[in-house]
Amino acid sequence: MSGGKQQMPDTNSYTAASKDLFHSQANSSSPAIPPTRSVIISSQCYPPLPSNPHATSQQLSKQAQYEQYQELDGWECLNCTHINRNNNTDCEMCHRHRPLNKHRSVITAPTVQPSTNLAASKFESTPYLPSIREASNTPIGFQNIENTRLKPQKSTPGFEQEAVVYIPDLPTDVADGKLAETIRTRLYISHHIDYANLASAGYRPVLLNMANAEMPGGGYRQGAGAQEETLFRRSDYYLSLDAELDTMKQAERYRCTANCEQKPLNAHEKLYPMEEFGAIYTSGITVFRDTEDKGYAYLEQPVCNVCAIALAAYKQPDLKRDDNTLLTNKNAVGTRKKIENLFAIAHKHGHDCLILSALGCGAFKNPPLHVAAIFKSVIEQYAGYFKTICFAIIDDHNTGNRLNQDGNYKPFKHVFDGPPVQPFIHKLDVNMCSGPFRIIDKTQYKVIIDEVCIFGLPPCQYGAECRDLDDAQHGKSYSHPPLCPQYGSCNKMLNDEVHKNSFIHCSQCHHGGKCKQTGDEKHLRQYGHPGFCSQAGDCKDMSEGHLIKYRHLPLCKDGPIKCLWFRKDDRNHCSSYRHCMLDCSFGGNCVNFHNEEHIKCQSHPFKQPCPMTPFACQYYVEFLQSKTSSAGKAKREVEEHCVDFSHVCPFGRQCVDTGDQHARTSIHIARKMCPDSNHCSKITNEEHLDSFSHPKILDIRYLCKYRGFECRDRPNIEHIKRYRHTGNYNYFGVARYFGLNQDVNFVRNHYHMVKALRDYVNLENWRKSNISIPQEIIEWIRALQPIHRCSKIIFESIIVHGNVMSREHMGFLNQPKFVASAVEQHNEVRRIFDQHNKKPLQKYGRDFIQALVDIEFNKAYKGTSMHKSSHDQCADMIKMKEIQLQGFLKQEEIDKMREHAIEIAQASLRLHANPMGIGFAPDNTLGTNKHVFSTLGPNLGVYYGDIFIIFKRELMRHPDANFSIQAATTFGQSCNAYKWRPWLKDPGSPKARIQQFHYSKLHCSVPGYDETAALELMALTGLVNKTMDVDVNDIQRQWTSVDSHEVFEAHLPQLIPLDYIDHVYMPKNVFESFTPTIKTAVKNIFRHDRLTITPHIVDPNYEKQLDSTRIPYQ
């Protein structure tokens, strides 16, 4: 081989593609001897390996044995290996008879073209001709194709225009798949190898010529006696390599170009000196003399058509300082590269038997033990590609020095003394090698194999132990060893330094087949990954273990339900994608169990969720509570339902049941743990218990048999911990609709309020005029609740009436008819009527209530003009209606109606004398007397009273509710609205001001109200400094420093049931001043979780100003 880089054939066409390769040919003078043919890399094309992404090294090597030859149409003589181009029964060369049962069988090959472009270094191993029939898989797992002829693109020397690919003659048991795929390493202490016997036994041997890199034949002219010199003396090998002796020009020397054309060697081009990793392949050698100890006598029968590969070892290479039995890393890597090239060339030329030697272990002083170990590592890589490997080793005058004191035979015997080398059975993966073939990419249906190069990039001297494997620039400059095909099961890492340096060992990626970085070359070099699932697009197994064990095709984004191509059974699409229900990433903790689309398209470990879970399924409630009852057995239909459907597990994250049945029928929702844990102060707040997990408390507690507003055990903490309650609010307590906002356009109000404010800010050149609203201000406004303040007398009236009323509604309470109607609206009275729901009952009840109210009013107005002389008639009416009601109601229910009628009538009379609110005159003009007043947020109006009533936030979404930026009275005679908010223009007339007040109303159900309110608050807070750059702390300081008329004023529905009250606060002495009846009623209505009695003592004589007793309470 000449200087320059030499490459094995491009694997796309398996064609020789090398630079400055030399080809020599010599003809023997003996007519009985076949012509000598010397080839470094043949330009012949032979078919590429069919693709099989799941192939093992063993399968790939057997495939290579089946398809490694490509000959001309004819038959090969088993004696002299001559190719006969006729159908005669005798060989044209040696005249031996053609065995009838040893003919070659024709196999398929796709159309193959020689490579013309070195840049095309990769190919995709896919079926080449769609029209070719695919036969069943052979025992080695590859496709067998028939009746296709190979047509090279260009005619090559020695080839006809058409050729047929043949498989070699192999023993009969090959067809049965019983051929042992092993390499038998044989050691011969004798230098003489019977090449003819190996050939006659059916092998195709090739001989290693341990050549001199500088001179052909080494020192054979000076009488040296090494292996190459002996070969030259015993054969016509010298005519091929030593051009000076070929005086008759019997040999024609060629060089194989990059596009596989063989061109004659120019006069100035020479074979020597050989390149570092170069070699010269020669065929057709005739050996006609015997060995030196027999005086080089002529052989009775010459050995013809001997093949040899000339390869030079390193001469006196550097050894490691600490161990002179080992080559340095650089020389060890280089020696392995040389041996790899030797094996690759032999395989390329169809040899199945190697006759090797102790390369460089004689005069060149290479350490034999290390060289033997390197040979073994290459043999492991090529296991299955050759049937037999023989080592011809002799201890001659070049052995016995300090490097091989025991000779060469013993070290080699020590290394190879063991069972035959077996091919690796693991599936090949990216960056692994099988023989000369290196896999650079792999998909479900194809493998991509790199070009086979005798010499491409120089090998890195550090081999597999290189620390720069992840350096892209380093990788472009040097080649590195392949991955160890044994994956993580390799046991040679600790005791075999050669193997450790010859193969990269990476740990298995812990993501396995689910790894998302298989396209990252750096990641692939560092970690091993499993092969593809054999089910390809038909795989439906989405279990975690299976997905980790194998790589898979990508999932179709539309899944099996939505994908039209899948439903049409489009094979192209179905072979490229899997169609499985995706596993929900939350598994059994999925919170989307009521999302039908989600449940339909994604897989969950639990069964179909019950549509009523988690709180409304009566079957599951009964099933759970049956476990705690004495009976301990649920009804059959209950058990069937709980087995067929899944429900939310009441234990949540604290569940300890790991059974399969529980996992299939339970959904485990992991709530947040309460930060206060066992010291939670909100343990009686059911909304809090339904939102956070607490130790030793079920996330979904058992259901109490009483509704929330009826249960008498709700003050009991242990009861609350164990039971939840439905119907916490009396459904009779719904605020009625009176259409108070039907003429207000809230969307229009938003637009004009924001426009007026922005125009003013820009006109006045405020700082930060480009307004942006901090999110914390928006969230603070959204959390504000309406707060109403009242006095003791007003609160007593609220308790008795069961409603908070507007001044207008209170104005009607001086009429018995409206008072009777108010009695009918009391929650307990409505419950009695609705429970029986009979028209006669309702008529008798109304008459009974009206008579009771009339009597109370006559008592109050006795001696006045409003007194009526119908007292006796009312008494008779009461007796008659009571008798009629007894046919429908229990006596206690009748007494309850009587009690409420009398109480409400008396309270109405007292309230009429002292109505709620301050009662400003503009309230009637502005229409606010129809609403219940409160502030939307902290209420510091001490003049309203000492009792705080905090309404639920949801009341602000009632159709009759609204709020204004400041009190409605600021649009009255005082005109304070225009002073405090200068961006409002005073229209001048009272009527127009009233209209402007209505234009200033906002509603919490209309989107954008919070932003409008936030801008107004920011402007009010920054008015003095002319800036909108304020935060929520600035707003809160402003709020607490002004009168309650200057903050948000909420206008609530005119009749508000007590169920809308979220909490009540009052001083201790105010509560103590109530009558026992009112105290009891207050505790029963609000209980301990909605009522707070503070320890403060306020002065009852000061109700209109903030005195010293009220400052700490406020």
Secondary structure as the mmCIF struct_conf table of DSSP 4:
data_model
#
loop_
_struct_conf.conf_type_id
_struct_conf.id
_struct_conf.beg_label_comp_id
_struct_conf.beg_label_asym_id
_struct_conf.beg_label_seq_id
_struct_conf.end_label_comp_id
_struct_conf.end_label_asym_id
_struct_conf.end_label_seq_id
BEND BEND1 GLY A 3 GLY A 4
HELX_LH_PP_P HELX_LH_PP_P1 MET A 8 PRO A 9
STRN STRN1 ASP A 10 ASP A 10
TURN_TY1_P TURN_TY1_P1 THR A 11 TYR A 14
STRN STRN2 THR A 15 THR A 15
BEND BEND2 LYS A 19 ASP A 20
STRN STRN3 LEU A 21 ALA A 26
BEND BEND3 SER A 29 SER A 29
TURN_TY1_P TURN_TY1_P2 PRO A 31 ALA A 32
BEND BEND4 ILE A 33 ILE A 33
HELX_LH_PP_P HELX_LH_PP_P2 PRO A 34 PRO A 35
STRN STRN4 THR A 36 VAL A 39
BEND BEND5 ILE A 40 ILE A 41
HELX_LH_PP_P HELX_LH_PP_P3 PRO A 47 SER A 51
TURN_TY1_P TURN_TY1_P3 PRO A 53 HIS A 54
STRN STRN5 THR A 56 THR A 56
HELX_RH_AL_P HELX_RH_AL_P1 SER A 57 TYR A 66
TURN_TY1_P TURN_TY1_P4 GLU A 67 GLU A 67
BEND BEND6 ASP A 73 GLY A 74
STRN STRN6 TRP A 75 GLU A 76
TURN_TY1_P TURN_TY1_P5 LEU A 78 CYS A 80
STRN STRN7 ILE A 83 ASN A 84
BEND BEND7 ASN A 86 ASN A 86
BEND BEND8 THR A 89 THR A 89
STRN STRN8 ASP A 90 ASP A 90
TURN_TY1_P TURN_TY1_P6 GLU A 92 CYS A 94
HELX_LH_PP_P HELX_LH_PP_P4 ARG A 96 ARG A 96
STRN STRN9 HIS A 97 HIS A 97
HELX_LH_PP_P HELX_LH_PP_P5 ARG A 98 PRO A 99
HELX_RH_3T_P HELX_RH_3T_P1 LEU A 100 LYS A 102
HELX_LH_PP_P HELX_LH_PP_P6 HIS A 103 SER A 105
STRN STRN10 VAL A 106 VAL A 106
TURN_TY1_P TURN_TY1_P7 LEU A 118 ALA A 119
STRN STRN11 LYS A 122 GLU A 124
BEND BEND9 TYR A 128 TYR A 128
TURN_TY1_P TURN_TY1_P8 PRO A 130 SER A 131
BEND BEND10 ILE A 132 ILE A 132
HELX_LH_PP_P HELX_LH_PP_P7 ARG A 133 GLU A 134
HELX_LH_PP_P HELX_LH_PP_P8 SER A 136 THR A 138
TURN_TY1_P TURN_TY1_P9 PRO A 139 ILE A 140
BEND BEND11 GLY A 141 GLY A 141
BEND BEND12 ASN A 147 ASN A 147
STRN STRN12 LEU A 150 LEU A 150
BEND BEND13 GLN A 153 LYS A 154
TURN_TY1_P TURN_TY1_P10 PRO A 157 GLY A 158
BEND BEND14 GLN A 161 GLU A 162
STRN STRN13 ALA A 163 ALA A 163
STRN STRN14 TYR A 166 TYR A 166
HELX_LH_PP_P HELX_LH_PP_P9 ILE A 167 ASP A 169
HELX_RH_3T_P HELX_RH_3T_P2 THR A 172 VAL A 174
TURN_TY1_P TURN_TY1_P11 ALA A 175 GLY A 177
STRN STRN15 ILE A 183 ILE A 183
STRN STRN16 ARG A 184 TYR A 188
BEND BEND15 ILE A 189 HIS A 191
HELX_RH_AL_P HELX_RH_AL_P2 TYR A 195 SER A 200
TURN_TY1_P TURN_TY1_P12 ALA A 201 GLY A 202
STRN STRN17 PRO A 205 ALA A 211
BEND BEND16 ALA A 213 MET A 215
TURN_TY1_P TURN_TY1_P13 PRO A 216 GLY A 223
BEND BEND17 ALA A 226 ALA A 226
HELX_RH_AL_P HELX_RH_AL_P3 GLN A 227 ARG A 234
STRN STRN18 SER A 235 SER A 235
BEND BEND18 ASP A 236 ASP A 236
HELX_RH_AL_P HELX_RH_AL_P4 TYR A 237 LEU A 241
HELX_RH_3T_P HELX_RH_3T_P3 ALA A 243 LEU A 245
TURN_TY1_P TURN_TY1_P14 THR A 247 MET A 248
STRN STRN19 ALA A 251 CYS A 256
TURN_TY1_P TURN_TY1_P15 ALA A 258 ASN A 259
BEND BEND19 CYS A 260 CYS A 260
STRN STRN20 GLN A 262 PRO A 264
HELX_LH_PP_P HELX_LH_PP_P10 LEU A 265 ASN A 266
TURN_TY1_P TURN_TY1_P16 ALA A 267 HIS A 268
BEND BEND20 LEU A 271 LEU A 271
BEND BEND21 PRO A 273 PRO A 273
HELX_LH_PP_P HELX_LH_PP_P11 MET A 274 GLU A 275
TURN_TY1_P TURN_TY1_P17 GLU A 276 PHE A 277
STRN STRN21 ALA A 279 ARG A 289
HELX_RH_3T_P HELX_RH_3T_P4 GLU A 292 LYS A 294
TURN_TY1_P TURN_TY1_P18 GLY A 295 TYR A 296
HELX_LH_PP_P HELX_LH_PP_P12 ALA A 297 ALA A 297
STRN STRN22 TYR A 298 ALA A 312
HELX_LH_PP_P HELX_LH_PP_P13 ALA A 313 TYR A 314
BEND BEND22 LYS A 315 GLN A 316
STRN STRN23 LEU A 319 LEU A 319
BEND BEND23 ARG A 321 ASP A 322
TURN_TY1_P TURN_TY1_P19 ASN A 324 THR A 325
BEND BEND24 LEU A 326 LEU A 326
STRN STRN24 LEU A 327 LEU A 327
HELX_RH_AL_P HELX_RH_AL_P5 ASN A 329 LYS A 348
TURN_TY1_P TURN_TY1_P20 HIS A 349 GLY A 350
STRN STRN25 CYS A 353 LEU A 356
TURN_TY1_P TURN_TY1_P21 LEU A 359 GLY A 360
BEND BEND25 GLY A 362 GLY A 362
TURN_TY1_P TURN_TY1_P22 ALA A 363 PHE A 364
HELX_RH_AL_P HELX_RH_AL_P6 PRO A 368 GLN A 381
TURN_TY1_P TURN_TY1_P23 TYR A 382 TYR A 385
BEND BEND26 LYS A 387 LYS A 387
STRN STRN26 THR A 388 ALA A 392
TURN_TY1_P TURN_TY1_P24 HIS A 397 ASN A 398
BEND BEND27 GLY A 400 LEU A 403
TURN_TY1_P TURN_TY1_P25 GLN A 405 ASN A 408
HELX_RH_AL_P HELX_RH_AL_P7 TYR A 409 PHE A 416
BEND BEND28 GLY A 418 PRO A 419
HELX_LH_PP_P HELX_LH_PP_P14 PRO A 420 PRO A 420
STRN STRN27 VAL A 421 VAL A 421
HELX_LH_PP_P HELX_LH_PP_P15 GLN A 422 PHE A 424
BEND BEND29 HIS A 426 HIS A 426
STRN STRN28 LYS A 427 LYS A 427
HELX_LH_PP_P HELX_LH_PP_P16 LEU A 428 LEU A 428
TURN_TY1_P TURN_TY1_P26 VAL A 430 ASN A 431
STRN STRN29 MET A 432 MET A 432
STRN STRN30 CYS A 433 SER A 434
TURN_TY1_P TURN_TY1_P27 GLY A 435 PRO A 436
STRN STRN31 PHE A 437 LYS A 442
BEND BEND30 GLN A 444 TYR A 445
STRN STRN32 VAL A 447 ASP A 450
BEND BEND31 ILE A 454 LEU A 457
HELX_LH_PP_P HELX_LH_PP_P17 PRO A 458 PRO A 458
STRN STRN33 PRO A 459 PRO A 459
HELX_LH_PP_P HELX_LH_PP_P18 CYS A 460 CYS A 460
TURN_TY1_P TURN_TY1_P28 GLN A 461 TYR A 462
HELX_RH_3T_P HELX_RH_3T_P5 GLY A 463 GLU A 465
TURN_TY1_P TURN_TY1_P29 ARG A 467 ASP A 470
HELX_RH_AL_P HELX_RH_AL_P8 ALA A 472 SER A 477
STRN STRN34 SER A 479 SER A 479
STRN STRN35 LEU A 483 LEU A 483
TURN_TY1_P TURN_TY1_P30 PRO A 485 GLN A 486
HELX_RH_3T_P HELX_RH_3T_P6 TYR A 487 SER A 489
TURN_TY1_P TURN_TY1_P31 MET A 493 ASN A 495
HELX_RH_AL_P HELX_RH_AL_P9 GLU A 497 SER A 502
BEND BEND32 PHE A 503 PHE A 503
STRN STRN36 ILE A 504 ILE A 504
STRN STRN37 SER A 507 GLN A 508
HELX_LH_PP_P HELX_LH_PP_P19 CYS A 509 CYS A 509
TURN_TY1_P TURN_TY1_P32 HIS A 510 HIS A 511
HELX_RH_3T_P HELX_RH_3T_P7 GLY A 512 LYS A 514
BEND BEND33 LYS A 516 LYS A 516
TURN_TY1_P TURN_TY1_P33 THR A 518 GLY A 519
HELX_RH_AL_P HELX_RH_AL_P10 GLU A 521 GLN A 526
STRN STRN38 TYR A 527 GLY A 528
STRN STRN39 PHE A 532 PHE A 532
TURN_TY1_P TURN_TY1_P34 SER A 534 GLN A 535
HELX_RH_3T_P HELX_RH_3T_P8 ALA A 536 ASP A 538
HELX_RH_AL_P HELX_RH_AL_P11 GLU A 544 LYS A 549
BEND BEND34 TYR A 550 TYR A 550
STRN STRN40 ARG A 551 ARG A 551
HELX_LH_PP_P HELX_LH_PP_P20 LEU A 553 PRO A 554
STRN STRN41 LEU A 555 LEU A 555
HELX_LH_PP_P HELX_LH_PP_P21 CYS A 556 CYS A 556
TURN_TY1_P TURN_TY1_P35 LYS A 557 ASP A 558
HELX_RH_AL_P HELX_RH_AL_P12 GLY A 559 LYS A 562
HELX_RH_AL_P HELX_RH_AL_P13 LEU A 564 ARG A 567
TURN_TY1_P TURN_TY1_P36 LYS A 568 ASP A 569
HELX_RH_AL_P HELX_RH_AL_P14 ARG A 571 CYS A 574
TURN_TY1_P TURN_TY1_P37 SER A 575 SER A 576
BEND BEND35 TYR A 577 TYR A 577
STRN STRN42 ARG A 578 ARG A 578
HELX_LH_PP_P HELX_LH_PP_P22 MET A 581 MET A 581
STRN STRN43 LEU A 582 ASP A 583
HELX_LH_PP_P HELX_LH_PP_P23 CYS A 584 CYS A 584
TURN_TY1_P TURN_TY1_P38 SER A 585 PHE A 586
HELX_RH_3T_P HELX_RH_3T_P9 GLY A 587 ASN A 589
BEND BEND36 VAL A 591 VAL A 591
TURN_TY1_P TURN_TY1_P39 PHE A 593 HIS A 594
HELX_RH_AL_P HELX_RH_AL_P15 GLU A 596 CYS A 601
STRN STRN44 GLN A 602 SER A 603
BEND BEND37 PRO A 605 PHE A 606
HELX_LH_PP_P HELX_LH_PP_P24 GLN A 608 GLN A 608
STRN STRN45 PRO A 609 PRO A 609
HELX_LH_PP_P HELX_LH_PP_P25 CYS A 610 CYS A 610
TURN_TY1_P TURN_TY1_P40 PRO A 611 ALA A 616
HELX_RH_AL_P HELX_RH_AL_P16 GLN A 618 THR A 628
BEND BEND38 SER A 629 ALA A 631
HELX_RH_AL_P HELX_RH_AL_P17 ARG A 636 ASP A 644
BEND BEND39 PHE A 645 PHE A 645
STRN STRN46 SER A 646 SER A 646
STRN STRN47 HIS A 647 VAL A 648
TURN_TY1_P TURN_TY1_P41 PRO A 650 PHE A 651
HELX_RH_3T_P HELX_RH_3T_P10 GLY A 652 GLN A 654
HELX_RH_AL_P HELX_RH_AL_P18 ASP A 660 THR A 665
STRN STRN48 SER A 666 ILE A 667
HELX_LH_PP_P HELX_LH_PP_P26 ARG A 671 LYS A 672
STRN STRN49 MET A 673 MET A 673
HELX_LH_PP_P HELX_LH_PP_P27 CYS A 674 CYS A 674
TURN_TY1_P TURN_TY1_P42 PRO A 675 ASP A 676
HELX_RH_3T_P HELX_RH_3T_P11 SER A 677 HIS A 679
TURN_TY1_P TURN_TY1_P43 SER A 681 THR A 684
HELX_RH_AL_P HELX_RH_AL_P19 GLU A 686 LEU A 689
TURN_TY1_P TURN_TY1_P44 ASP A 690 SER A 691
BEND BEND40 PHE A 692 PHE A 692
STRN STRN50 SER A 693 HIS A 694
TURN_TY1_P TURN_TY1_P45 PRO A 695 LYS A 696
STRN STRN51 ILE A 697 ILE A 697
BEND BEND41 ASP A 699 ILE A 700
HELX_LH_PP_P HELX_LH_PP_P28 ARG A 701 ARG A 701
STRN STRN52 TYR A 702 LEU A 703
HELX_LH_PP_P HELX_LH_PP_P29 CYS A 704 CYS A 704
BEND BEND42 LYS A 705 TYR A 706
TURN_TY1_P TURN_TY1_P46 GLY A 708 GLU A 710
TURN_TY1_P TURN_TY1_P47 ARG A 712 PRO A 715
HELX_RH_AL_P HELX_RH_AL_P20 ILE A 717 ARG A 722
STRN STRN53 TYR A 723 ARG A 724
BEND BEND43 THR A 726 THR A 726
BEND BEND44 TYR A 729 TYR A 729
TURN_TY1_P TURN_TY1_P48 TYR A 731 PHE A 732
HELX_LH_PP_P HELX_LH_PP_P30 ALA A 735 TYR A 737
TURN_TY1_P TURN_TY1_P49 LEU A 740 ASP A 743
HELX_RH_AL_P HELX_RH_AL_P21 PHE A 746 LEU A 763
TURN_TY1_P TURN_TY1_P50 GLU A 764 ASN A 765
STRN STRN54 ARG A 767 ARG A 767
TURN_TY1_P TURN_TY1_P51 LYS A 768 LYS A 768
BEND BEND45 ASN A 770 ASN A 770
HELX_RH_AL_P HELX_RH_AL_P22 GLN A 775 ARG A 782
TURN_TY1_P TURN_TY1_P52 ALA A 783 ALA A 783
STRN STRN55 PRO A 786 CYS A 790
HELX_RH_AL_P HELX_RH_AL_P23 LYS A 792 HIS A 801
TURN_TY1_P TURN_TY1_P53 GLY A 802 GLY A 802
STRN STRN56 ASN A 803 MET A 805
HELX_RH_AL_P HELX_RH_AL_P24 ARG A 807 GLY A 811
HELX_RH_3T_P HELX_RH_3T_P12 PHE A 812 ASN A 814
BEND BEND46 GLN A 815 GLN A 815
HELX_RH_AL_P HELX_RH_AL_P25 PRO A 816 GLU A 824
TURN_TY1_P TURN_TY1_P54 GLN A 825 GLN A 825
BEND BEND47 HIS A 826 HIS A 826
HELX_RH_AL_P HELX_RH_AL_P26 ASN A 827 HIS A 836
HELX_RH_AL_P HELX_RH_AL_P27 LYS A 839 ALA A 860
TURN_TY1_P TURN_TY1_P55 TYR A 861 GLY A 863
BEND BEND48 THR A 864 THR A 864
TURN_TY1_P TURN_TY1_P56 SER A 865 MET A 866
BEND BEND49 SER A 869 SER A 869
HELX_RH_AL_P HELX_RH_AL_P28 HIS A 871 LEU A 885
TURN_TY1_P TURN_TY1_P57 GLN A 886 PHE A 888
BEND BEND50 LEU A 889 LEU A 889
HELX_RH_AL_P HELX_RH_AL_P29 GLN A 891 ALA A 913
BEND BEND51 ASN A 914 ASN A 914
BEND BEND52 MET A 916 GLY A 917
TURN_TY1_P TURN_TY1_P58 ALA A 921 ALA A 921
HELX_RH_AL_P HELX_RH_AL_P30 PRO A 922 LEU A 926
TURN_TY1_P TURN_TY1_P59 GLY A 927 GLY A 927
HELX_RH_3T_P HELX_RH_3T_P13 THR A 928 LYS A 930
BEND BEND53 HIS A 931 HIS A 931
STRN STRN57 VAL A 932 LEU A 936
BEND BEND54 GLY A 937 GLY A 937
HELX_RH_3T_P HELX_RH_3T_P14 VAL A 942 TYR A 944
BEND BEND55 ASP A 946 ASP A 946
STRN STRN58 ILE A 947 PHE A 951
HELX_RH_3T_P HELX_RH_3T_P15 ARG A 953 ARG A 957
BEND BEND56 HIS A 958 HIS A 958
TURN_TY1_P TURN_TY1_P60 PRO A 959 ASP A 960
STRN STRN59 ASN A 962 SER A 964
BEND BEND57 ILE A 965 GLN A 966
HELX_RH_3T_P HELX_RH_3T_P16 ALA A 968 PHE A 971
BEND BEND58 GLY A 972 GLY A 972
TURN_TY1_P TURN_TY1_P61 GLN A 973 SER A 974
HELX_RH_AL_P HELX_RH_AL_P31 ASN A 976 TRP A 980
TURN_TY1_P TURN_TY1_P62 PRO A 982 TRP A 983
BEND BEND59 LEU A 984 LEU A 984
BEND BEND60 GLY A 988 SER A 989
HELX_RH_AL_P HELX_RH_AL_P32 PRO A 990 HIS A 998
TURN_TY1_P TURN_TY1_P63 TYR A 999 SER A 1000
STRN STRN60 LYS A 1001 LEU A 1002
TURN_TY1_P TURN_TY1_P64 CYS A 1004 SER A 1005
BEND BEND61 VAL A 1006 VAL A 1006
TURN_TY1_P TURN_TY1_P65 PRO A 1007 GLY A 1008
HELX_RH_AL_P HELX_RH_AL_P33 TYR A 1009 THR A 1021
TURN_TY1_P TURN_TY1_P66 GLY A 1022 LYS A 1026
STRN STRN61 THR A 1027 THR A 1027
HELX_RH_AL_P HELX_RH_AL_P34 VAL A 1032 THR A 1040
TURN_TY1_P TURN_TY1_P67 SER A 1041 SER A 1041
BEND BEND62 VAL A 1042 VAL A 1042
HELX_RH_3T_P HELX_RH_3T_P17 SER A 1044 GLU A 1046
BEND BEND63 VAL A 1047 VAL A 1047
STRN STRN62 GLU A 1049 LEU A 1052
BEND BEND64 GLN A 1054 GLN A 1054
STRN STRN63 LEU A 1055 PRO A 1057
HELX_RH_3T_P HELX_RH_3T_P18 LEU A 1058 TYR A 1060
STRN STRN64 ILE A 1061 PRO A 1067
HELX_RH_AL_P HELX_RH_AL_P35 LYS A 1068 GLU A 1072
TURN_TY1_P TURN_TY1_P68 SER A 1073 SER A 1073
BEND BEND65 PHE A 1074 PHE A 1074
HELX_RH_AL_P HELX_RH_AL_P36 PRO A 1076 PHE A 1086
TURN_TY1_P TURN_TY1_P69 ARG A 1087 ASP A 1089
BEND BEND66 ARG A 1090 ARG A 1090
STRN STRN65 LEU A 1091 THR A 1094
BEND BEND67 PRO A 1095 PRO A 1095
TURN_TY1_P TURN_TY1_P70 PRO A 1100 ASN A 1101
BEND BEND68 LYS A 1104 GLN A 1105
TURN_TY1_P TURN_TY1_P71 SER A 1108 TYR A 1113
#
